[in-house]
């Protein structure tokens, strides 16, 4: 009887995506496929769970982001659930990343470009496009572009593939197709399997579950305090 094939989680799992794309060579190839026109070489990659100090704000945790030698900032976010707030989420992430690129003593002319890519397993716009590439144009002429250094893409694994698009194999991989001839996808799958088999995945899940529990406790505590204050104020009247 043949050996039963082991089932692995998909690259779309948060912790798996963070770990696999936390490897510089994986991240750089994904960046090259998402933005072939860029030439980023000396790039520092930061993730949530590799022990480095990733960028955090009170209500934001970036999956995998990077900064290159030109000061440009890149962020790749994996989204599996459509909560109807994708655009607001992008707006908030971009706002925080922009603030990071400019120090208090610098001029606005020194502001660096920000590139944000959301890899989604759902189609927010129901147009069956595999890549939505957004730019800012004048409403009247539709030809004047305001170049504010923001570059936003949504890669949709459910969309119809564009012919020969560099991200096609990655989108297929997001849908569970790991049996590809593409060397990059092969490497991603190998890194994924090594991560799961090493035991670090279990450790990261335990850490993640603990952080979620503490966040829930904090939210409950804040809500209880808010209710208590409302009760006191109500009884003052």
Secondary structure, 3 states (H helix, E strand, C coil): CCCCCCCCCCCCCHHHHHHHHCCHHHHHHHHHHHCCCCCCCCEEEEECCCCCCCCEECCEECCEEEEECCCCEEEEEEECCCCCCHHHHHHHHHHHHHHHHCCCCCCHHHCCCEEEEEEECCCCCCCCECEEEECCECCCCCCCECCCCEEEEEEECCCECCCCCCCHHHHHHHCCCCCCCCHHHHHHHHHHHHHHHHCHHHHHHHHHHHHHHHHHHHHHHHHHHHHHHHHHHHHHC
